[in-house]
Each structure stands twice: as C-alpha cells, then as structure tokens.
C-alpha cells in the first residue's frame, strides 16, 4: 500500500515538472522581470502635460513567460493615449482605479525565455501634473509603481520660462539647463518610492482672516493680546482691515507683531483682522547684533542643554568643524538617524526628557531638539510656528527651525519633519509655500499663538482662515506722515515732552527704528516675558505718541533753545525718516531763579558800593578845596 502511494506521488510530481517545462506560467502580481523607464514630460503654456514613456521590459525567469504588461499612471484624466510595442501600434485596455488608470498592453510575442525583451512606447496627455496655488506653480511627479524590478529610471522635464524661476527642487541630483524658451530638468533614480516636486515662482502669497470673540466676564478691565503674522527676512505681512483698530500695537526684536484690545468689565468685543503675507527667499540676509546673538544661545526651561542627558548626547555627536553650518548639519543628521516621526504631537516636554525617553518625535519635538542641541554647541537658532500646506491639506500647525550662519550673515531654514514625512530636501533647501505665525527665539513659548497647538489629526482652528491667493492686494497711495511738536521743558525734572502725530496709510505695521534728540537715542519700549517690545502703528491708523527726553543739558541763562530731532521708521520694505529742528522754550528753573537772585543781589551790592565810594570821593575832594 505504501509503495503504491509513493509511486502515485512520483507520477504526479513528474507530470507537474514536465508541464512546467513545456508550458511556462505567465507572470502576474510579483513579476520575475526587470524594466528600464525613460520618461519625458513636456509642459505647455496652458499647464497641459504630454508624457512620453520609453520602457524596456526583460524576462528574468526560467519557468515563466510574459504575455502582457500593465502601466499604472497616477492621473485619472489621461487623454489621447497612444501605445506602441516594437514600433507598432497596439490595442490596450484602460481601467480606472480610483485616482489612477491602469493601461493593460498585450505583447505581440510573449517573452518566453530568460533574457527575452521588448520595447514599449506610451504617450498620453494630462492636466493634473502642473497646478497653481497662489503665486506658485507646482509640478508633482508621482512615483512609478511597477510589478517587476525597476533597474533604471530617467526623467527629462521641459518647462516654459513663463512659469518663472525655480523656487524649490525637492530632491538632489537634478540637473537643470536654461534654454532660450524653456528650462530642461534631468535626473536619474534607481527607484521611485516617493514623488518629486518642482516649484516655480519668486514668492508665495497667503490671504488670512483672524476672528476672535473677546468675552470679559470679570469685574475689571482686561487686556487681550493677539499675535499676528510677523515681518522677517523671509516673510512680509500686510493688513487690509481691522475692525476695530487695536488699542495698542507692538513689535519685538524678531519682528513678531502683538496687538492689544482693552475690553471693559462684563463686556464683549468682536475682532476681525484681515490681510495677506508674502513669503520668499529673494533676500534673506540679516545682520544680528551681539546682544541678539547671545539671546539666541540662551538656555530655557524647554531648551535645557545643561542637563546631563544632553551632555551625554553631545559627547557622542560627531562635530569635526568649527563652522556653524557643519555643526548644525551634524545635529540635523543625528536627529534623523536616531528618531522616527510621531503621528501625534502630545504634551510638550523638556528636550532632556524626550531625547532620553522617546524613539519618536513630533514636528515640535524635532524642532525643540534641534534648537537645544545647536545652542549647546554654540550655534544661534530659533523655532518657527506656522503652517506648511505641503505637509497637510488641512493646514495644521507646523514647526520648523532656523540657525544663524554668521559666515554669510543669514538665517538658514531646517525642517527635520519635512524630511521625515516627504523625504524632501530640508536643510538649507525648503519650499516657500509657508506661512509664519510667530518666531520663538528670545523665548521658547512667547509670543503666545492663541491658535491652539493641535494634534496632527485635528482640523484647522476656526479663528484663522488661511488661503493661498494670487490677487494683487497692493495699492498705489501708500504713504506715512509724521508731525512733530515739542512742549516746554519741565523746570523740575529737566525733561522735554515730544509729541508725534503719525498717519500710517500703508498696509504694513509702522515700526520705529530710531528716535533721537541731538544724537541721543530714545526707544519706545516695553519689557514683558523677558522680551523687548516697541510701540508701533497699525495700518490705517492715526496715532498720537508721546515721547519724553530726559537728562537734558541745563542752560540757565538762555530761555529759547534749538533741538535736532530725528525719527527713522520702516514699514514693509520701505524706509521713512523725518529730520527736524524744533525751537523749544525753557521756563525758569529753580537753579536759574537762584542764579538770577544771586545776580540781582550782586548787582545791587555793586551799585551800593559804587554809590558809597562816590560819596566818599566827593566828600574828600570837597574837604581839600575847603582847606
């Protein structure tokens, strides 16, 4: 019985082997083959794309044959499809799979043996490769997905010059050539697991609307602070309307803008502020004073680099250069190699804790860690709170960093989260499709972003509406005027009151850079949360600002004096200066009154002496003549 079973099994195995040899199987899901792709994408002036595929397919299996081949495109709108195999037109089947289209191509002759190969040419048109958001053009090249092994992938992309200069290339190794009418980009990849992004334009523009309901339920007058998009070396903010105008406007040394609204007891105030911002990298040089340089190296509660955990990390950090650029690069590579990206932000903690206890970091965790480690090794750095639409369609809150490269005098953007999420270049190379809410450099949490720190799953907060826009919001009648007037010098404090009547009809926050009297600088400043703020003027606002000049030089004799007053201010990219000589009256001071009294007494005593001596002389002369 056992011998019969063994004999029967042997017959079945022999039949299976003979059938496999004579009739090889066709490849399906996991193809034992290889392919080479040469793809050329040509964009026209209407953002239409013509895509050319040149595919070489090779059979790598001994017991398999290939009878047909499928190409999966990442566009659902493909039209004018043309396919050739070995130079001859072939019929094909078109199958829609959600956002993709599968093109099934029958081969004229099956690839029966190992090494058999064929060539396929595919051409189609699509409108979904090139798109515009705001003022930027995007060319998203999707990953190429194949069932076989992709051994070589070459892209050639032709883009007309009308789309502007190159703003960002998401990955390295892209060769660019400028032609007379277009730009040609070429790159080769061994595989294509992620998309490639080419961005064109000089800057991006976002339109924003802040809405707040300020409800004061207390019995005291309450001041509410709202942080608005700052001006910086990358971003300029413009304000179209504020209802109502803020009671006070301040800017800090980093360009953060804070407006204040004072709400009466048991009262409510609706606030709506609209405007737009422009983000670019045309000129990102910025001088940093020695005081600010030191501030960007400061240790804070969150960025606690003196902790033993941080010192242990720094001891193993490979830093082979004194260059701040190389030091920052070492920190960046260390964080990417040691930590994965967390899906939820979680509660913010000290960096010494998260680097020791976590294997995953959120965008905030990566940014906090980068700032902490770079400051610890002497590289000035800061954190940025904002939005990056490339990382989220819902415009969720995002965090990235900058470090100051003093050799070139500029801030360099570093975004570890972008690298982890998209595998895009994110060190000294970044997309300009960003919107900055606040800079955290002088403090690790201030100014407060009233918009909640959300998790990645939550949608955009309701009090900020943000959209990319290409509308031209600028106006021609932007101007700033300042009228100056001085009062009389206070005789008791020896101070001079100066009144500035400011009319800001521009779209930018007017910020005072200098107010000086006879060369002596006076700043309109306010200290809060270890940060220095200066009083500023909101767009469309007429504001009266009072300045007090003290420690004046006393001139007890003169009653009228001339004072040279200089005011320098900036708004957006514009500079404003006012230079005026003011004639100031000086009332009698206590010291000057004493001086006048002493002078009068001396004069009276002098007259008395002269009168007395005159009488004595006359009497002496009279006696001489009488005798």
Legacy VTK file of the C-alpha trace (Angstrom):
# vtk DataFile Version 3.0
C-alpha trace
ASCII
DATASET POLYDATA
POINTS 627 float
0.000 0.000 0.000
2.772 2.403 0.902
4.654 1.575 -2.304
1.576 2.400 -4.398
1.202 5.803 -2.709
4.854 6.646 -3.296
4.572 5.562 -6.960
1.441 7.689 -7.463
3.097 10.750 -5.851
6.134 10.332 -8.104
3.926 10.247 -11.225
2.136 13.473 -10.161
5.423 15.283 -9.488
6.852 14.188 -12.838
3.772 15.410 -14.687
3.918 18.755 -12.884
7.616 19.193 -13.795
7.110 18.262 -17.457
4.120 20.603 -17.764
6.028 23.439 -16.201
8.893 22.907 -18.621
6.756 22.706 -21.756
4.137 25.239 -20.748
5.769 28.014 -18.672
3.495 30.159 -16.470
2.614 33.765 -17.085
3.764 36.348 -14.517
1.147 38.271 -12.609
1.457 40.001 -9.253
5.139 39.630 -8.498
6.813 39.634 -11.895
10.195 37.939 -12.260
11.326 40.585 -14.718
13.116 43.911 -14.888
12.433 47.173 -16.659
14.039 50.469 -17.565
11.974 53.644 -17.808
12.894 56.764 -19.751
10.155 59.334 -19.156
9.921 62.742 -20.803
7.374 65.311 -19.569
6.711 68.426 -21.656
4.615 71.253 -20.164
2.944 73.773 -22.468
1.935 77.374 -21.730
-1.551 76.282 -20.587
-0.277 73.890 -17.901
-1.059 70.816 -20.002
1.454 67.972 -19.842
2.422 65.494 -22.545
4.036 62.406 -21.016
6.290 60.076 -23.054
7.244 56.627 -21.686
10.020 54.574 -23.281
10.022 51.205 -21.493
12.406 48.299 -21.921
10.995 45.071 -20.407
13.187 41.996 -19.835
12.088 38.497 -18.725
14.264 37.300 -15.824
12.559 33.956 -15.164
13.253 30.472 -16.492
9.835 28.945 -15.883
7.678 31.991 -16.584
6.528 33.839 -19.662
5.156 37.362 -20.130
2.141 37.723 -22.407
1.001 41.249 -21.461
2.225 44.236 -19.487
0.472 46.900 -17.390
1.396 50.531 -16.771
-0.192 52.247 -13.786
-0.495 56.021 -14.187
-1.203 58.366 -11.269
-3.637 60.523 -13.241
-7.315 59.828 -13.811
-7.737 62.371 -16.616
-5.361 60.975 -19.243
-6.418 61.568 -22.859
-5.045 60.990 -26.363
-3.356 57.769 -25.318
-1.040 56.168 -27.875
0.873 52.907 -27.273
3.384 51.103 -29.476
5.257 47.863 -28.927
8.345 47.270 -31.019
7.364 50.361 -33.040
3.883 49.061 -33.940
0.545 50.383 -32.655
-1.211 48.003 -30.284
-4.652 47.837 -28.762
-4.861 48.211 -24.999
-7.362 48.097 -22.181
-7.964 51.132 -19.966
-9.101 50.528 -16.393
-9.894 53.279 -13.856
-8.765 52.571 -10.296
-9.898 55.489 -8.075
-7.353 58.231 -8.874
-5.231 56.001 -11.098
-5.556 54.472 -14.548
-4.193 51.032 -15.464
-3.223 50.509 -19.105
-3.019 46.790 -19.988
-0.858 46.220 -23.075
-0.863 42.839 -24.919
2.552 41.876 -26.278
2.825 40.905 -29.949
5.053 37.998 -28.985
5.231 36.565 -25.433
8.584 36.745 -23.655
9.107 33.007 -23.172
12.708 32.648 -22.116
15.051 34.326 -19.696
16.616 37.357 -21.372
13.791 37.914 -23.865
12.923 41.591 -24.037
10.697 44.102 -25.774
10.278 47.874 -26.008
7.070 49.814 -25.313
6.333 53.458 -26.117
3.463 55.175 -24.313
2.245 58.743 -24.862
-0.663 60.499 -23.162
-1.782 63.967 -22.069
-2.921 65.138 -18.646
-3.849 68.383 -16.872
-3.056 67.187 -13.350
0.721 67.311 -13.348
1.058 71.102 -13.285
-1.059 73.152 -10.925
-1.059 76.632 -9.439
-1.553 77.586 -5.784
-1.432 81.265 -5.021
1.563 82.683 -6.872
3.451 79.381 -7.149
3.384 76.706 -9.819
3.822 73.074 -8.762
4.974 70.181 -10.894
4.301 66.985 -8.944
5.976 63.966 -10.487
4.344 60.897 -8.900
6.260 57.725 -8.003
6.474 54.997 -10.641
4.987 51.727 -9.374
5.789 48.508 -11.227
5.228 44.798 -10.588
8.709 43.998 -11.861
12.097 45.238 -10.649
12.768 48.771 -11.849
16.508 48.918 -12.551
16.759 52.394 -14.039
14.509 55.429 -14.117
15.355 58.580 -16.053
13.239 61.738 -16.136
13.506 64.648 -18.545
11.162 67.549 -17.791
10.707 70.565 -20.069
9.022 73.665 -18.585
8.493 77.014 -20.403
10.202 80.077 -18.931
6.784 81.712 -18.461
6.335 79.812 -15.188
9.131 81.773 -13.545
12.353 80.918 -11.809
12.917 77.711 -9.852
11.813 78.168 -6.253
12.435 74.656 -4.945
13.557 71.195 -6.070
12.504 68.566 -3.551
15.438 66.192 -4.078
19.056 66.328 -5.044
20.703 65.135 -8.225
18.506 67.186 -10.559
20.450 68.768 -13.408
18.986 71.991 -14.791
19.721 73.663 -18.131
18.390 77.006 -19.280
17.302 77.123 -22.920
16.049 80.058 -24.935
12.364 79.390 -24.306
12.317 76.783 -21.551
14.124 75.032 -18.739
15.135 71.384 -19.009
15.483 69.231 -15.881
17.101 65.798 -15.968
17.587 63.262 -13.195
18.093 59.516 -12.762
16.731 57.396 -9.935
17.310 53.720 -9.066
13.759 53.519 -7.809
10.784 55.789 -7.374
9.169 55.321 -3.986
8.143 58.940 -3.395
7.012 61.830 -5.542
9.276 64.587 -6.832
8.305 68.245 -6.536
9.461 71.118 -8.726
8.261 74.560 -7.632
8.345 77.721 -9.755
7.894 81.377 -8.779
9.553 84.080 -6.696
7.217 84.121 -3.700
4.013 82.726 -2.259
1.068 84.757 -1.023
-1.482 83.822 1.629
-4.669 85.675 2.478
-5.592 85.456 6.158
-8.549 86.406 8.327
-8.357 86.349 12.132
-11.658 86.369 14.031
-11.945 86.483 17.818
-14.766 86.880 20.300
-13.253 88.552 23.355
-15.528 87.995 26.343
-14.560 89.731 29.577
-16.556 88.097 32.377
-14.567 89.782 35.146
-15.271 92.969 37.075
-12.022 94.522 35.901
-10.859 95.964 32.637
-8.961 93.228 30.740
-6.309 93.484 28.038
-6.278 90.745 25.382
-3.188 90.109 23.270
-3.334 88.708 19.720
-0.217 87.610 17.837
-0.293 88.476 14.124
1.940 87.215 11.265
5.403 88.765 11.669
7.747 90.558 9.327
11.051 88.760 8.892
13.855 88.091 6.426
11.535 85.634 4.622
8.020 86.957 5.207
6.319 90.349 4.861
2.826 90.893 6.268
0.228 93.359 5.000
-3.029 94.280 6.738
-6.121 95.241 4.778
-8.643 95.804 7.540
-9.014 95.673 11.318
-12.410 96.031 12.958
-11.943 97.628 15.383
-8.429 99.050 15.281
-6.307 97.760 18.178
-5.758 99.894 21.249
-2.021 99.237 21.088
0.392 97.672 18.596
3.838 96.335 19.441
6.663 94.625 17.581
9.586 92.768 19.093
13.197 92.374 18.008
12.338 89.257 15.965
9.550 91.002 14.038
6.640 89.427 15.925
3.542 91.621 15.941
1.284 91.798 19.001
-1.887 93.866 19.133
-3.846 94.647 22.291
-7.570 95.092 22.803
-8.886 96.511 26.067
-12.318 95.158 26.996
-14.393 96.796 29.699
-15.777 94.811 32.669
-18.587 92.371 31.763
-18.337 93.351 28.106
-17.666 91.617 24.787
-15.653 92.610 21.755
-15.722 91.034 18.282
-12.420 91.371 16.418
-11.765 90.717 12.735
-8.344 91.343 11.185
-7.674 90.551 7.527
-4.595 90.818 5.345
-2.051 88.867 3.352
1.561 87.803 3.622
4.295 87.191 1.070
6.927 84.519 1.656
10.095 84.492 -0.439
13.821 83.763 -0.411
14.920 86.608 -2.680
16.958 88.346 0.032
17.329 86.558 3.337
20.451 88.269 4.671
20.032 89.860 8.070
22.531 91.331 10.477
22.275 90.099 14.063
23.570 92.307 16.844
25.853 90.916 19.553
23.018 91.149 22.068
20.624 89.196 19.858
23.371 86.700 19.019
23.772 85.929 22.718
19.994 85.710 23.183
19.775 83.012 20.501
22.239 80.907 22.500
20.316 81.206 25.760
19.174 78.152 27.696
15.468 77.997 28.608
13.143 75.706 30.505
12.374 73.601 27.414
15.749 74.005 25.708
17.687 72.812 28.784
21.028 71.873 27.265
22.950 71.872 30.581
21.135 68.686 31.651
23.245 65.544 31.950
21.190 63.748 29.273
22.009 66.445 26.732
25.670 66.462 27.686
25.822 62.700 27.108
24.351 63.136 23.613
26.755 65.965 22.794
29.710 63.816 23.857
28.891 61.363 21.070
27.915 63.944 18.463
30.373 63.903 15.535
31.351 67.554 15.075
34.532 67.878 13.011
34.420 71.595 12.205
34.088 74.939 13.941
31.731 76.136 11.213
28.200 76.786 12.476
26.933 75.290 9.223
28.728 71.981 9.781
27.726 71.894 13.443
24.055 72.379 12.588
24.321 69.748 9.856
25.698 67.234 12.382
22.745 67.860 14.721
20.290 67.516 11.847
21.750 64.184 10.686
21.875 62.868 14.251
18.190 63.545 14.887
17.118 61.998 11.576
19.170 58.855 12.217
18.060 58.299 15.816
14.353 59.200 15.856
11.256 58.417 13.824
8.290 60.727 13.242
5.431 60.524 15.739
1.855 60.673 14.467
0.598 62.763 17.413
2.183 65.849 18.914
1.491 65.053 22.549
2.303 67.251 25.516
5.352 69.449 25.172
8.207 68.459 27.492
11.802 69.399 28.168
14.203 68.263 25.479
16.363 66.405 28.006
13.343 64.188 28.711
12.098 63.499 25.178
15.534 62.659 23.755
16.162 60.200 26.574
12.756 58.509 26.770
11.341 58.707 23.241
12.115 56.946 19.969
9.593 59.039 18.039
9.435 62.818 17.874
6.692 65.120 16.634
7.478 68.123 14.434
7.610 70.205 17.612
9.864 67.622 19.264
12.284 67.597 16.324
12.365 71.405 16.279
12.846 71.751 20.043
15.638 69.180 19.924
17.407 70.907 17.036
17.325 74.292 18.797
18.569 72.782 22.055
21.485 70.850 20.585
22.628 73.625 18.258
22.591 76.207 21.038
24.527 73.809 23.234
27.397 73.721 20.705
27.381 77.488 20.106
25.103 77.862 17.069
22.377 80.561 17.393
18.977 79.105 16.498
15.244 79.648 16.881
11.911 77.907 16.353
9.158 78.935 13.940
5.442 78.334 14.460
3.368 78.303 11.289
1.789 76.298 8.503
3.195 74.179 5.688
0.473 73.113 3.234
2.798 70.519 1.688
2.572 68.500 4.893
-1.172 68.769 5.389
-4.175 69.592 3.257
-5.954 70.797 6.403
-3.350 73.482 7.137
-2.423 72.077 10.525
0.030 73.795 12.800
3.646 73.049 11.907
7.032 73.752 13.477
10.434 74.169 11.883
13.718 75.883 12.740
16.373 78.338 11.612
20.001 78.704 12.607
22.174 81.746 12.021
25.122 81.212 9.679
27.333 84.165 10.506
29.825 83.490 7.686
27.100 84.517 5.212
25.035 86.689 7.567
21.760 84.868 7.023
19.247 82.571 8.678
19.147 79.043 7.242
15.919 77.044 7.366
15.988 73.467 8.663
12.842 71.304 8.700
13.501 67.754 10.015
9.779 66.972 9.925
9.592 67.687 6.181
12.495 65.329 5.605
10.920 62.570 7.683
7.472 62.958 6.112
8.200 63.568 2.437
11.898 62.663 2.077
12.312 66.157 0.621
15.463 68.231 0.986
15.036 70.209 4.191
18.467 71.514 5.227
19.271 74.869 3.626
16.697 73.994 0.984
12.997 74.431 1.580
9.742 75.179 -0.151
8.404 78.724 0.107
4.804 77.589 0.418
4.818 78.511 4.098
3.078 80.862 6.483
4.769 82.021 9.686
2.674 82.780 12.764
5.450 83.600 15.235
9.164 83.328 15.940
10.275 81.708 19.191
13.896 82.590 19.716
14.077 85.052 22.579
11.622 82.794 24.438
10.681 79.121 24.000
6.948 79.872 24.149
6.343 83.591 23.626
4.626 85.389 21.992
1.714 83.068 22.576
-0.002 81.751 19.495
-3.641 81.941 20.540
-4.490 79.321 17.955
-4.345 76.014 19.891
-1.389 73.685 19.491
-3.288 70.948 17.691
-2.547 67.291 17.111
-1.997 66.149 13.562
-5.460 64.621 13.300
-7.372 67.786 14.117
-8.551 70.293 11.525
-7.524 73.933 11.267
-8.773 76.134 14.154
-11.832 78.218 13.423
-10.332 81.582 14.382
-7.909 81.653 11.433
-8.904 81.335 7.804
-5.906 80.890 5.525
-5.844 80.525 1.739
-3.204 80.790 -0.964
-4.051 83.747 -3.197
-2.825 85.307 -6.436
-4.862 88.508 -6.082
-2.953 91.803 -6.192
-3.821 93.470 -2.876
-1.300 96.306 -3.117
-2.389 99.911 -3.544
-0.683 102.964 -5.027
-1.430 105.574 -2.361
0.606 104.031 0.454
2.329 106.708 2.495
3.380 107.575 6.012
3.473 111.025 7.582
4.746 112.144 10.970
4.290 115.578 12.501
6.428 116.554 15.471
5.825 119.152 18.146
7.610 119.823 21.411
6.312 121.318 24.630
8.199 123.361 27.140
10.969 121.858 29.196
9.776 120.798 32.639
11.674 123.050 35.102
11.524 120.469 37.920
12.550 117.255 36.048
14.507 118.935 33.259
12.711 116.794 30.629
11.326 117.661 27.207
7.950 116.238 26.058
7.748 115.417 22.334
4.504 114.600 20.534
4.464 112.508 17.321
1.277 112.587 15.259
1.561 109.550 12.990
-0.611 108.791 9.980
0.013 105.293 8.595
-1.942 104.844 5.362
0.225 101.932 4.216
-0.674 98.241 4.529
2.243 97.477 6.852
2.914 97.879 10.520
4.940 101.063 11.038
7.877 100.286 13.268
10.162 102.921 14.806
13.845 102.170 14.288
15.198 105.337 15.894
14.016 108.435 17.729
16.873 110.704 18.731
17.330 114.162 20.207
20.632 115.852 19.420
22.052 112.406 18.656
20.781 110.735 21.842
18.649 107.635 21.115
15.255 107.171 22.714
13.266 103.922 22.267
9.569 103.316 22.744
9.971 100.093 24.613
8.102 97.726 26.902
9.557 94.704 28.713
7.433 91.583 29.031
8.222 87.861 29.311
11.946 88.652 29.033
11.259 90.121 25.604
11.655 93.707 24.451
8.687 95.203 22.609
8.484 98.560 20.868
5.339 100.559 20.277
4.259 100.574 16.631
1.432 101.944 14.473
-1.186 99.733 12.816
-2.147 100.336 9.141
-4.918 102.902 8.519
-4.313 104.281 11.983
-3.764 107.848 13.152
-1.940 107.644 16.432
-0.510 110.210 18.816
2.665 109.027 20.520
4.234 110.864 23.426
7.975 110.678 23.994
9.877 112.092 26.951
13.505 113.159 26.564
15.302 113.374 29.888
18.762 114.274 31.181
18.857 117.446 29.118
21.820 119.745 29.424
20.932 122.676 31.635
21.423 126.156 30.209
20.242 128.527 32.940
20.757 131.745 31.012
19.080 131.023 27.657
15.259 130.907 27.566
14.906 129.594 23.950
16.791 126.552 22.612
17.061 124.590 19.335
16.804 120.791 19.400
17.579 118.459 16.459
15.025 115.584 16.355
15.454 112.565 14.046
12.789 109.866 13.540
13.501 106.777 11.433
10.840 104.147 10.814
10.162 101.212 8.487
7.042 99.627 7.056
7.308 96.539 4.890
10.218 97.077 2.511
10.017 100.869 2.811
12.070 103.215 4.971
10.847 106.551 6.351
12.809 109.342 8.039
11.897 112.747 9.447
14.593 115.252 10.384
13.550 118.493 12.027
14.926 121.258 14.259
12.469 122.260 16.984
12.586 125.595 18.792
11.868 124.938 22.463
11.224 127.475 25.236
12.779 126.854 28.621
10.918 128.298 31.659
12.866 129.466 34.679
14.134 126.512 36.681
14.800 126.612 40.404
18.533 126.821 39.816
18.101 129.553 37.226
15.899 131.534 39.675
18.580 131.252 42.360
21.132 132.367 39.798
19.039 135.386 38.890
18.555 136.275 42.590
22.264 135.991 43.255
22.995 138.060 40.180
20.500 140.723 41.347
21.989 140.818 44.854
25.474 141.132 43.438
24.320 143.877 41.116
22.612 145.737 43.969
25.682 145.348 46.190
27.902 146.578 43.359
25.709 149.650 42.857
25.677 150.280 46.623
29.483 150.109 46.777
29.790 152.392 43.772
27.340 154.920 45.313
29.105 154.740 48.707
32.558 155.159 47.169
31.290 158.021 45.001
30.027 159.944 48.050
33.291 159.300 49.938
35.330 160.570 46.986
33.148 163.696 46.616
33.499 164.492 50.362
37.262 164.081 50.195
37.530 166.423 47.241
35.260 168.959 48.980
37.461 168.963 52.112
40.625 169.508 50.065
39.220 172.570 48.342
37.673 173.937 51.578
41.026 173.954 53.396
LINES 1 628
627 0 1 2 3 4 5 6 7 8 9 10 11 12 13 14 15 16 17 18 19 20 21 22 23 24 25 26 27 28 29 30 31 32 33 34 35 36 37 38 39 40 41 42 43 44 45 46 47 48 49 50 51 52 53 54 55 56 57 58 59 60 61 62 63 64 65 66 67 68 69 70 71 72 73 74 75 76 77 78 79 80 81 82 83 84 85 86 87 88 89 90 91 92 93 94 95 96 97 98 99 100 101 102 103 104 105 106 107 108 109 110 111 112 113 114 115 116 117 118 119 120 121 122 123 124 125 126 127 128 129 130 131 132 133 134 135 136 137 138 139 140 141 142 143 144 145 146 147 148 149 150 151 152 153 154 155 156 157 158 159 160 161 162 163 164 165 166 167 168 169 170 171 172 173 174 175 176 177 178 179 180 181 182 183 184 185 186 187 188 189 190 191 192 193 194 195 196 197 198 199 200 201 202 203 204 205 206 207 208 209 210 211 212 213 214 215 216 217 218 219 220 221 222 223 224 225 226 227 228 229 230 231 232 233 234 235 236 237 238 239 240 241 242 243 244 245 246 247 248 249 250 251 252 253 254 255 256 257 258 259 260 261 262 263 264 265 266 267 268 269 270 271 272 273 274 275 276 277 278 279 280 281 282 283 284 285 286 287 288 289 290 291 292 293 294 295 296 297 298 299 300 301 302 303 304 305 306 307 308 309 310 311 312 313 314 315 316 317 318 319 320 321 322 323 324 325 326 327 328 329 330 331 332 333 334 335 336 337 338 339 340 341 342 343 344 345 346 347 348 349 350 351 352 353 354 355 356 357 358 359 360 361 362 363 364 365 366 367 368 369 370 371 372 373 374 375 376 377 378 379 380 381 382 383 384 385 386 387 388 389 390 391 392 393 394 395 396 397 398 399 400 401 402 403 404 405 406 407 408 409 410 411 412 413 414 415 416 417 418 419 420 421 422 423 424 425 426 427 428 429 430 431 432 433 434 435 436 437 438 439 440 441 442 443 444 445 446 447 448 449 450 451 452 453 454 455 456 457 458 459 460 461 462 463 464 465 466 467 468 469 470 471 472 473 474 475 476 477 478 479 480 481 482 483 484 485 486 487 488 489 490 491 492 493 494 495 496 497 498 499 500 501 502 503 504 505 506 507 508 509 510 511 512 513 514 515 516 517 518 519 520 521 522 523 524 525 526 527 528 529 530 531 532 533 534 535 536 537 538 539 540 541 542 543 544 545 546 547 548 549 550 551 552 553 554 555 556 557 558 559 560 561 562 563 564 565 566 567 568 569 570 571 572 573 574 575 576 577 578 579 580 581 582 583 584 585 586 587 588 589 590 591 592 593 594 595 596 597 598 599 600 601 602 603 604 605 606 607 608 609 610 611 612 613 614 615 616 617 618 619 620 621 622 623 624 625 626
